[in-house]
Amino acid sequence: MVRNITKHPKALVLAAFAAVYLIWGSTYLAILLAIKTIPPFFMAASRFVIAGLLLLIYALIKGERIPDLKSVWKISLAGILMLSVGNALVAWVEQYLPSGLVAILVATVPLWFVVLDKRQWKFHFSNRQIIFGLVVGFTGVILLFAGKGSADLFDSQMKIVSLALLLICTIGWTIGSLYSKYQKIQGSTLMKVAIQMLAAGIVNFIGGFALKEQKNFALQNISWESVGALIYLIVMGSLVAYLAYVWLLSIRPASLVGTY
């Protein structure tokens, strides 16, 4: 893993981290604006299907080939874990929880990376800086959580359910990221991301119909604010930040990439 680090320009790596840190953090607000007039699973499905198709077309134009069926299944599984369980559920949760609070709780992801990345346990748990950083970071999450009026989070059943689902989101994202990182799968990063998005988009559409999001939903009722937020999520959140995230996973430790 360390050997690969020197093969990539430092400026490119820093730019990718900047994209993940700055853009991905802003997507929680964009999601909140998008779901004002677009049902959450339909919104997430549209976001990933459109972004996935654009990436797939671009990859094919570049002459890249679609991986074999076994690889496609593995790539799709990683995409569903990250972009359906780990992201579409976040959009659903934001119907009941403030976007700022959601972003704070998602900040527990680095903790899950350290706990669930078994291949790196020896390194993680023998490194005092990592342990210290996790303790400080997790303490910060608790303090921020308390400062958001956490007492109000348990005054309704849907808020409690949303908190539980948010925990599942963070674990699903972590497992999907680790699976994507360690599985030996054919295909470039571009092709992998395209397939991940398309697979997750299809699952999100199915989830939306299962939850009957089509009921009382009409295209003419979508606001321009939601359209703008959706475009931002497609371009900046998916085509830029998520692509950067998956690429960084292939060249850096998952616990580091997860610090966004």
C-alpha positions in Angstrom: 0.0 0.0 0.0 2.8 2.4 0.9 4.7 1.5 -2.2 1.9 2.8 -4.4 1.9 6.2 -2.8 5.0 7.4 -4.6 3.6 6.6 -8.0 1.0 9.4 -7.9 1.7 13.1 -8.1 1.3 14.8 -4.7 -0.7 17.6 -6.1 -3.3 15.2 -7.6 -3.6 13.4 -4.3 -4.1 16.6 -2.4 -6.6 17.8 -4.9 -8.6 14.5 -4.5 -8.5 14.9 -0.7 -9.7 18.5 -1.1 -12.6 17.4 -3.3 -13.6 14.7 -0.8 -13.2 17.0 2.3 -14.9 20.1 0.9 -17.4 19.0 -1.7 -18.6 15.8 0.0 -19.2 17.7 3.3 -21.4 20.1 1.4 -23.6 17.4 -0.1 -25.5 17.0 3.1 -27.0 20.4 2.7 -27.6 19.8 -1.0 -29.5 16.6 -0.2 -31.7 18.6 2.2 -32.5 21.1 -0.5 -33.1 18.3 -3.1 -35.5 16.3 -1.0 -37.8 19.3 -0.4 -39.7 18.5 -3.5 -38.2 15.2 -4.7 -38.7 12.0 -2.7 -35.4 10.9 -1.1 -34.9 7.5 -2.9 -36.1 8.8 -6.2 -33.7 11.8 -5.8 -30.8 9.4 -5.0 -31.7 7.1 -7.8 -31.8 10.0 -10.4 -28.5 11.3 -9.1 -26.6 8.1 -9.4 -28.2 6.8 -12.6 -27.5 10.1 -14.5 -23.9 10.3 -13.1 -23.3 6.6 -13.8 -24.5 6.8 -17.3 -22.3 9.9 -18.0 -19.3 8.1 -16.6 -20.0 4.9 -18.5 -20.4 6.7 -21.8 -17.2 8.6 -21.2 -15.4 5.4 -20.3 -16.6 3.6 -23.4 -15.6 6.5 -25.6 -12.1 6.2 -24.1 -12.1 2.6 -25.3 -12.5 1.0 -21.9 -14.3 -2.3 -21.7 -17.0 -3.4 -19.3 -15.5 -6.0 -16.9 -16.6 -9.6 -16.8 -20.0 -10.5 -15.2 -18.4 -11.7 -11.9 -16.5 -8.4 -11.5 -19.7 -6.5 -12.4 -21.5 -8.2 -9.5 -18.8 -7.4 -7.0 -18.6 -3.8 -8.2 -22.4 -3.5 -7.9 -22.4 -4.9 -4.4 -19.9 -2.3 -3.3 -21.9 0.4 -4.9 -25.2 -0.8 -3.3 -23.5 -0.8 0.2 -22.1 2.6 -0.2 -24.6 4.5 -2.4 -27.9 2.8 -1.4 -27.3 1.8 2.2 -24.7 4.4 3.0 -26.1 7.3 1.0 -29.7 7.0 -0.1 -30.7 6.1 3.4 -29.0 9.3 4.5 -31.3 11.2 2.2 -34.3 9.5 3.7 -33.0 10.2 7.3 -32.7 13.9 6.5 -36.5 14.1 6.3 -36.5 13.8 10.1 -33.1 14.9 11.3 -31.2 18.2 10.6 -28.6 18.0 7.9 -25.9 19.4 10.2 -26.6 16.7 12.8 -26.5 14.0 10.1 -23.1 15.3 8.9 -21.8 15.2 12.5 -22.9 11.6 13.1 -21.5 10.5 9.8 -18.2 11.8 11.2 -18.0 8.5 13.1 -17.0 6.8 9.9 -13.2 6.8 10.6 -13.9 5.0 13.8 -15.7 2.2 11.9 -12.9 2.0 9.4 -10.4 1.3 12.2 -12.7 -1.2 13.9 -13.8 -3.1 10.8 -10.6 -2.9 8.7 -9.2 -6.2 10.1 -6.2 -6.2 7.8 -5.0 -3.0 9.4 -5.7 -3.8 13.0 -2.0 -4.4 13.9 -1.1 -1.0 12.4 -4.1 0.9 13.8 -4.0 -0.4 17.3 -0.3 -0.1 17.7 -0.2 3.5 16.5 -0.6 6.0 19.4 -1.3 8.9 17.1 -4.2 7.0 15.4 -5.7 6.0 18.8 -5.3 9.6 20.2 -6.8 11.0 17.0 -9.8 8.7 17.3 -10.4 9.5 20.9 -10.2 13.3 20.3 -12.3 13.0 17.2 -15.0 10.9 18.8 -15.1 13.2 21.8 -15.6 16.1 19.4 -18.5 14.3 17.7 -20.1 13.7 21.1 -19.7 17.4 22.1 -21.1 18.6 18.7 -23.9 16.1 19.0 -24.8 17.4 22.5 -24.6 20.9 21.2 -27.3 20.2 18.6 -30.0 19.8 21.1 -29.8 16.0 21.3 -32.6 15.9 23.9 -35.1 16.8 21.1 -33.9 13.8 19.1 -35.8 11.3 21.2 -39.2 13.1 21.3 -40.6 11.1 18.3 -40.5 7.6 17.1 -39.3 8.6 13.6 -36.3 10.5 14.9 -35.3 7.4 16.9 -35.7 5.2 13.9 -33.7 7.7 11.8 -30.8 7.7 14.3 -30.7 3.9 14.2 -30.8 3.9 10.3 -28.0 6.5 10.4 -25.8 4.1 12.3 -26.6 1.5 9.6 -25.7 4.0 7.0 -22.2 4.6 8.4 -21.5 0.9 8.8 -22.8 0.1 5.3 -20.6 2.9 3.8 -17.6 1.5 5.7 -18.1 -2.1 4.7 -18.8 -1.1 1.1 -15.6 1.0 1.0 -13.5 -1.8 2.5 -15.0 -4.3 0.1 -14.3 -2.0 -2.9 -10.7 -1.5 -1.7 -9.7 -5.1 -1.0 -11.6 -7.1 -3.6 -9.5 -7.9 -6.7 -11.8 -6.7 -9.5 -11.3 -6.0 -13.1 -11.8 -2.5 -14.5 -10.5 1.0 -14.1 -11.6 3.4 -11.4 -13.8 5.2 -13.9 -15.6 2.0 -15.0 -16.0 0.8 -11.4 -17.6 4.1 -10.2 -19.9 4.1 -13.2 -21.1 0.5 -12.5 -21.4 1.3 -8.7 -23.6 4.3 -9.4 -25.8 2.5 -11.9 -26.3 -0.5 -9.7 -27.1 1.7 -6.7 -29.4 3.9 -8.8 -31.5 0.9 -9.9 -31.7 -0.4 -6.3 -32.7 3.1 -5.1 -35.5 3.3 -7.7 -36.8 -0.1 -6.4 -36.6 1.2 -2.9 -38.5 4.3 -3.8 -41.3 2.3 -5.4 -41.4 -0.1 -2.4 -41.8 2.9 -0.1 -44.5 4.2 -2.5 -42.7 7.5 -3.1 -44.5 7.7 -6.5 -47.7 8.5 -4.5 -48.5 12.2 -4.5 -45.3 12.9 -6.5 -45.5 14.9 -9.7 -42.6 16.3 -11.8 -44.3 19.7 -12.2 -44.1 20.1 -8.4 -40.3 19.9 -8.3 -38.8 23.3 -7.4 -35.9 24.9 -9.2 -34.1 24.9 -5.8 -34.3 21.1 -5.7 -33.3 20.8 -9.4 -30.2 23.0 -8.7 -29.3 20.9 -5.7 -29.7 17.7 -7.7 -27.5 19.0 -10.4 -24.9 19.9 -7.8 -25.1 16.4 -6.3 -24.7 14.8 -9.8 -21.8 17.0 -10.9 -19.8 17.9 -7.8 -21.0 15.2 -5.3 -20.8 12.2 -7.7 -18.7 13.0 -10.8 -16.0 14.8 -8.8 -16.1 14.0 -5.1 -17.2 10.3 -5.2 -14.8 9.6 -8.1 -12.0 11.1 -6.1 -13.0 9.1 -3.0 -12.9 5.7 -4.8 -9.6 6.6 -6.5 -8.1 7.5 -3.1 -9.3 4.2 -1.6 -7.1 2.4 -4.1 -3.9 4.3 -3.1 -4.3 5.3 0.5 -5.4 3.6 3.8 -9.2 3.5 4.1 -9.0 5.0 7.6 -7.3 8.0 6.2 -9.6 8.5 3.2 -12.6 8.1 5.6 -11.6 11.2 7.6 -13.7 13.4 5.3 
